[in-house]
């Protein structure tokens, strides 16, 4: 026989209802009365407990719908509480992300402000006198494109007979840039160029993508960036002696501040190109013959003689596919996609007045390209565009030492 006990904190009515509910297990109502009298220390007949239980059950049945509605309401409240907690968690997460975004942007702005303050403290740039040329052809416009300077790298590549195939250092870089200026000046005089669009195709610094690069860096990434920025600013300033300059630049993969071992694209926004941009803009802001042209995408976007030019660093594996994808993405027909990155000259017609162009590099053949057995001369390109005809002429400026 089951032994029934009173639960801790259980009231008389709760006890009576529980025991009476087990009547079918216990036996007769007289058996139920015996158990309850023993637990309650009373001496009632079985009818007392039976009638009381009957009243309990009738009240429950009469109010069952209300109880069900109350349970549903409680469940609804619980669900709303859970939703509120979820929304609160989402808001907290968004707040954390927002604060992180504020910190990062504040840090970037602070860095740029410090750079601007440092640049502003330098002696002003002396603007050169303008050597005017004869009247230019109004139907023609001009683009000088160069890139992949990899400033800071230092190496020497030997041939089979011990001869030097290519050597590079910051000093050689400067020599090549002045050689580029010399040849460009001749073209300016020959073509009577009034305005020259200069495209910098990225990778001005050798960066730090591979451990092997550490061995050939003449200076650190930051120091090298400042030295490059100072040199290219002076170089651009001197170019304005021969014509007006509209300067465009896009960032490369080597100038991305990437921790060793991190995949590309991890820190896209942390690019040393920001430093060079600010340096040039602040230093040459008072030169009336210089204009720094920026596009919000970080790419080079230009429209010359009625033709649209897009400039990228050039990591796209399929240039023909890339020009179509860029055209679709920006809803603009792109006539010329100009890129660097591959360190050698290459072009391909993909339609009427539609062409993909890879420009060579300032650095030329380096140990990495030798390992790949893909080498070419250091060089730059100057393109001539004409209304109704597009690109009509192309100068290759060889910069071999």
C-alpha positions as CSV (number, residue, x, y, z in Angstrom):
1,X,0.0,0.0,0.0
2,X,1.3,3.5,-0.9
3,X,2.2,5.7,2.0
4,X,0.9,9.3,1.5
5,X,2.7,12.2,3.2
6,X,2.1,15.9,3.3
7,X,4.4,18.0,1.1
8,X,6.3,20.8,2.7
9,X,4.4,24.1,2.4
10,X,1.3,22.3,1.1
11,X,-2.0,23.9,2.3
12,X,-5.0,21.8,3.6
13,X,-7.0,22.4,0.4
14,X,-4.1,21.5,-1.8
15,X,-3.6,18.3,0.2
16,X,-7.3,17.4,0.0
17,X,-7.4,17.9,-3.7
18,X,-4.2,15.9,-4.3
19,X,-5.3,12.9,-2.3
20,X,-8.9,12.9,-3.6
21,X,-7.5,13.0,-7.2
22,X,-5.8,9.6,-6.4
23,X,-9.1,8.0,-5.2
24,X,-9.1,5.4,-8.0
25,X,-5.6,4.3,-6.9
26,X,-6.4,4.4,-3.1
27,X,-9.8,2.6,-3.3
28,X,-13.0,3.8,-1.7
29,X,-13.9,7.2,-0.4
30,X,-13.8,5.7,3.1
31,X,-10.1,4.8,2.4
32,X,-9.5,8.4,1.2
33,X,-11.1,9.8,4.3
34,X,-8.9,7.6,6.6
35,X,-5.7,9.0,4.9
36,X,-6.8,12.6,5.0
37,X,-8.0,12.4,8.7
38,X,-4.7,11.0,9.6
39,X,-2.7,13.7,7.7
40,X,-5.0,16.6,8.8
41,X,-5.5,15.2,12.4
42,X,-9.3,15.4,11.9
43,X,-12.3,13.0,12.2
44,X,-14.6,13.8,9.3
45,X,-16.7,11.3,7.4
46,X,-16.0,10.4,3.8
47,X,-18.8,12.7,2.5
48,X,-17.1,15.8,3.8
49,X,-14.0,15.2,1.6
50,X,-16.0,13.8,-1.4
51,X,-18.3,16.9,-1.5
52,X,-15.4,19.3,-1.1
53,X,-13.5,17.6,-4.0
54,X,-16.7,17.7,-6.2
55,X,-16.9,21.5,-5.6
56,X,-13.2,21.8,-6.5
57,X,-13.6,19.9,-9.8
58,X,-16.7,21.8,-10.8
59,X,-15.0,25.2,-10.3
60,X,-12.0,24.1,-12.3
61,X,-14.2,22.9,-15.2
62,X,-16.2,26.1,-15.1
63,X,-13.0,28.2,-15.3
64,X,-11.0,26.0,-17.6
65,X,-11.2,28.3,-20.6
66,X,-10.0,31.2,-18.4
67,X,-7.1,29.2,-17.2
68,X,-6.1,28.2,-20.7
69,X,-6.4,31.8,-21.9
70,X,-4.3,32.9,-18.9
71,X,-1.6,30.3,-19.8
72,X,-1.6,31.4,-23.4
73,X,-1.3,35.0,-22.2
74,X,1.6,34.0,-20.0
75,X,3.3,32.2,-22.9
76,X,2.8,35.3,-25.0
77,X,4.4,37.5,-22.4
78,X,7.3,35.0,-22.0
79,X,7.8,35.1,-25.8
80,X,7.8,38.9,-25.8
81,X,10.3,38.9,-22.9
82,X,12.6,36.6,-25.0
83,X,12.2,38.9,-28.0
84,X,13.0,42.0,-25.9
85,X,16.1,40.2,-24.5
86,X,17.2,39.3,-28.1
87,X,16.7,42.9,-29.3
88,X,18.7,44.2,-26.3
89,X,21.5,41.8,-27.1
90,X,21.4,43.0,-30.7
91,X,21.5,46.6,-29.6
92,X,24.4,45.9,-27.3
93,X,26.3,44.1,-30.1
94,X,25.6,47.0,-32.5
95,X,26.8,49.5,-29.9
96,X,30.0,47.5,-29.4
97,X,30.6,47.5,-33.2
98,X,29.6,51.2,-33.5
99,X,32.1,52.1,-30.7
100,X,34.8,50.0,-32.4
101,X,34.1,51.8,-35.7
102,X,34.3,55.2,-34.0
103,X,37.6,54.3,-32.4
104,X,39.1,53.1,-35.7
105,X,37.9,56.2,-37.6
106,X,39.0,58.5,-34.8
107,X,42.4,56.7,-34.9
108,X,42.7,57.2,-38.7
109,X,41.6,60.8,-38.4
110,X,44.1,61.4,-35.7
111,X,46.9,59.8,-37.7
112,X,46.1,61.9,-40.7
113,X,45.9,65.1,-38.6
114,X,49.3,64.3,-37.1
115,X,50.7,63.8,-40.6
116,X,49.1,67.0,-41.8
117,X,50.6,68.9,-38.9
118,X,54.0,67.4,-39.6
119,X,53.8,68.3,-43.3
120,X,52.6,71.8,-42.6
121,X,55.6,72.4,-40.4
122,X,57.9,71.7,-43.4
123,X,59.3,74.6,-45.5
124,X,56.9,75.5,-48.3
125,X,57.5,74.0,-51.7
126,X,59.0,76.4,-54.2
127,X,56.7,76.4,-57.3
128,X,58.8,76.4,-60.5
129,X,58.4,78.9,-63.3
130,X,56.2,77.6,-66.2
131,X,57.9,76.8,-69.5
132,X,55.1,77.5,-71.9
133,X,54.9,75.5,-75.1
134,X,53.2,76.2,-78.4
135,X,49.5,75.9,-78.8
136,X,48.2,72.4,-78.0
137,X,45.9,70.3,-80.1
138,X,42.4,70.8,-78.5
139,X,41.3,67.5,-79.7
140,X,44.0,65.5,-77.9
141,X,44.6,64.6,-74.3
142,X,47.5,62.8,-72.6
143,X,48.1,60.2,-69.9
144,X,51.4,59.2,-68.3
145,X,51.0,55.9,-66.4
146,X,53.6,54.3,-64.2
147,X,53.6,52.2,-61.1
148,X,55.1,49.3,-59.1
149,X,58.0,51.4,-57.9
150,X,58.5,49.2,-54.8
151,X,60.5,51.9,-53.1
152,X,62.8,50.6,-50.4
153,X,63.7,47.4,-52.2
154,X,67.4,46.8,-52.9
155,X,68.9,44.0,-54.9
156,X,71.1,43.1,-57.9
157,X,70.3,40.4,-60.5
158,X,73.2,38.8,-62.3
159,X,73.2,37.1,-65.7
160,X,74.9,33.9,-66.9
161,X,78.1,35.8,-67.6
162,X,78.2,37.7,-64.4
163,X,76.7,40.8,-65.9
164,X,74.1,42.8,-64.1
165,X,70.6,42.3,-65.6
166,X,68.9,44.6,-63.2
167,X,69.8,46.5,-60.0
168,X,67.6,48.5,-57.7
169,X,67.7,50.7,-54.7
170,X,66.2,54.0,-53.6
171,X,68.9,55.9,-55.5
172,X,68.3,53.9,-58.7
173,X,64.5,54.6,-58.3
174,X,65.2,58.3,-58.2
175,X,67.5,58.1,-61.2
176,X,64.8,56.3,-63.2
177,X,62.1,58.8,-62.2
178,X,64.3,61.7,-63.4
179,X,65.0,59.8,-66.6
180,X,61.2,59.4,-66.9
181,X,60.8,63.2,-66.4
182,X,63.5,63.9,-69.1
183,X,61.8,61.7,-71.7
184,X,58.3,63.0,-70.8
185,X,59.5,66.6,-71.2
186,X,60.6,65.7,-74.8
187,X,57.2,64.3,-75.5
188,X,55.5,67.3,-73.9
189,X,57.5,69.6,-76.3
190,X,56.8,67.4,-79.3
191,X,53.1,67.0,-78.7
192,X,52.7,70.6,-77.3
193,X,51.0,69.2,-74.2
194,X,49.3,71.7,-71.9
195,X,47.7,69.3,-69.4
196,X,49.1,65.9,-68.5
197,X,47.1,63.3,-66.6
198,X,49.5,61.3,-64.5
199,X,48.3,57.9,-63.2
200,X,50.1,56.2,-60.3
201,X,49.0,52.5,-60.5
202,X,50.0,51.5,-57.0
203,X,52.6,49.5,-55.1
204,X,54.9,52.5,-54.6
205,X,56.4,50.7,-51.7
206,X,57.8,47.2,-51.5
207,X,55.7,46.6,-48.4
208,X,56.0,43.5,-46.3
209,X,54.0,40.7,-47.9
210,X,56.5,37.9,-47.6
211,X,59.3,37.3,-45.1
212,X,61.8,37.2,-48.0
213,X,61.1,40.8,-48.6
214,X,62.5,41.8,-45.3
215,X,66.0,40.8,-46.5
216,X,66.0,43.3,-49.4
217,X,64.3,46.3,-47.8
218,X,66.7,49.3,-47.5
219,X,64.4,51.0,-45.0
220,X,61.4,50.3,-43.0
221,X,57.9,50.5,-44.5
222,X,56.9,53.7,-42.6
223,X,60.3,55.4,-43.2
224,X,60.2,54.3,-46.8
225,X,56.7,55.7,-47.3
226,X,57.7,59.1,-45.9
227,X,60.8,59.2,-48.1
228,X,58.8,58.2,-51.2
229,X,56.1,60.7,-50.5
230,X,58.7,63.5,-50.2
231,X,60.4,62.5,-53.4
232,X,57.2,62.0,-55.5
233,X,55.9,65.4,-54.3
234,X,59.1,67.1,-55.4
235,X,59.0,65.2,-58.7
236,X,55.4,66.2,-59.4
237,X,56.2,69.8,-58.5
238,X,59.0,69.9,-61.0
239,X,56.8,68.4,-63.7
240,X,54.5,71.4,-63.4
241,X,57.4,73.4,-64.8
242,X,56.5,71.9,-68.2
243,X,52.7,71.5,-68.1
244,X,49.7,71.4,-65.9
245,X,49.5,68.1,-63.9
246,X,46.4,66.3,-62.9
247,X,47.5,63.5,-60.6
248,X,45.5,60.3,-59.9
249,X,46.6,57.4,-57.8
250,X,45.2,54.0,-56.7
251,X,46.5,51.8,-53.9
252,X,48.3,48.5,-54.4
253,X,48.5,45.3,-52.5
254,X,52.0,45.8,-51.3
255,X,51.2,49.0,-49.5
256,X,48.5,47.4,-47.4
257,X,49.5,47.2,-43.7
258,X,49.3,43.4,-43.5
259,X,50.7,41.4,-40.6
260,X,53.0,38.7,-41.8
261,X,51.0,35.6,-42.6
262,X,47.6,37.4,-43.0
263,X,45.8,36.9,-46.3
264,X,45.3,39.9,-48.6
265,X,42.2,41.9,-48.0
266,X,42.4,41.6,-44.2
267,X,43.3,45.2,-43.7
268,X,42.3,46.9,-46.9
269,X,41.6,50.2,-45.3
270,X,45.0,50.3,-43.6
271,X,47.0,51.3,-46.6
272,X,50.1,53.5,-46.6
273,X,48.7,55.2,-49.7
274,X,46.7,57.4,-47.3
275,X,49.9,58.9,-46.0
276,X,51.2,59.6,-49.5
277,X,47.9,61.2,-50.6
278,X,47.9,63.6,-47.6
279,X,51.6,64.4,-48.1
280,X,51.1,65.3,-51.7
281,X,47.8,67.2,-51.2
282,X,49.1,69.3,-48.3
283,X,52.5,70.1,-49.9
284,X,51.2,71.0,-53.3
285,X,48.0,72.7,-52.3
286,X,49.4,76.1,-53.3
287,X,50.6,75.1,-56.8
288,X,48.0,76.4,-59.3
289,X,49.3,74.0,-62.0
290,X,48.7,70.9,-59.9
291,X,45.5,69.1,-59.2
292,X,45.1,65.9,-57.1
293,X,42.1,64.0,-58.5
294,X,40.4,61.5,-56.2
295,X,37.6,59.1,-56.7
296,X,35.5,57.7,-53.7
297,X,36.1,54.1,-54.9
298,X,39.9,54.5,-54.5
299,X,40.2,53.7,-58.2
300,X,41.3,56.0,-61.0
301,X,38.3,57.3,-63.0
302,X,38.8,59.7,-65.8
303,X,37.0,60.8,-69.0
304,X,39.2,62.1,-71.8
305,X,38.3,63.0,-75.4
306,X,34.9,61.4,-74.8
307,X,36.3,58.1,-73.6
308,X,36.1,56.6,-70.2
309,X,39.2,55.3,-68.4
310,X,39.3,53.2,-65.2
311,X,42.6,52.6,-63.4
312,X,43.1,49.8,-61.0
313,X,46.3,48.3,-59.5
314,X,45.6,45.2,-61.6
315,X,45.2,42.1,-59.4
316,X,42.4,40.9,-61.7
317,X,43.3,37.6,-63.3
318,X,41.2,38.1,-66.4
319,X,41.4,41.7,-67.6
320,X,38.8,41.2,-70.4
321,X,36.3,39.9,-67.9
322,X,37.2,42.6,-65.4
323,X,36.5,45.5,-67.8
324,X,33.0,44.0,-68.5
325,X,32.4,43.4,-64.8
326,X,33.4,47.0,-63.8
327,X,31.2,48.4,-66.6
328,X,28.2,46.5,-65.3
329,X,29.0,47.2,-61.6
330,X,29.3,50.9,-62.1
331,X,26.8,51.2,-65.0
332,X,29.4,53.0,-67.1
333,X,30.8,51.9,-70.3
334,X,34.6,51.7,-69.7
335,X,36.7,52.1,-72.9
336,X,40.2,51.6,-71.3
337,X,41.1,49.6,-68.2
338,X,44.6,50.5,-67.2
339,X,46.5,48.5,-64.6
340,X,49.9,47.7,-63.3
341,X,50.8,44.8,-60.9
342,X,52.2,42.4,-63.4
343,X,55.4,44.4,-64.1
344,X,55.2,44.1,-67.8
345,X,53.5,45.6,-70.8
346,X,50.4,43.9,-72.2
347,X,47.3,45.1,-74.0
348,X,44.2,43.5,-75.6
349,X,41.4,44.8,-77.7
350,X,38.0,43.7,-76.4
351,X,35.8,45.8,-78.7
352,X,35.6,49.1,-80.7
353,X,37.7,51.6,-78.8
354,X,37.8,49.2,-75.8
355,X,41.1,48.0,-74.5
356,X,42.7,46.5,-71.5
357,X,46.2,47.8,-70.8
358,X,48.9,46.6,-68.3
359,X,51.7,49.1,-67.9
360,X,55.3,48.0,-67.0
361,X,56.9,48.7,-63.7
362,X,59.5,51.2,-62.5
363,X,61.3,48.4,-60.5
364,X,61.7,46.1,-63.5
365,X,62.8,42.5,-63.0
366,X,63.2,41.5,-59.3
367,X,64.1,38.3,-57.6
368,X,60.5,37.2,-57.4
369,X,59.8,37.7,-61.1
370,X,63.1,35.9,-61.9
371,X,61.9,32.9,-59.8
372,X,58.8,33.0,-62.0
373,X,60.9,33.4,-65.1
374,X,58.8,36.4,-66.1
375,X,61.0,39.5,-66.6
376,X,60.8,42.8,-68.5
377,X,62.5,46.2,-68.7
378,X,61.6,49.0,-66.2
379,X,59.4,51.4,-68.1
380,X,56.4,53.7,-68.2
381,X,53.7,54.5,-70.8
382,X,52.4,57.7,-72.2
383,X,49.1,57.5,-74.1
384,X,47.7,60.0,-76.6
385,X,43.9,60.1,-77.0
386,X,42.0,61.9,-79.7
387,X,38.4,62.8,-80.2
388,X,36.5,60.2,-82.3
389,X,39.5,57.9,-82.5
390,X,40.4,57.0,-78.9
391,X,44.0,56.0,-78.2
392,X,45.9,56.9,-81.3
393,X,49.5,56.8,-80.0
394,X,51.5,55.1,-77.3
395,X,55.0,56.0,-76.0
396,X,57.0,53.3,-74.2
397,X,59.6,55.1,-72.0
398,X,62.4,52.6,-71.3
399,X,64.1,53.3,-67.9
400,X,66.8,50.7,-68.0
401,X,70.0,51.9,-66.3
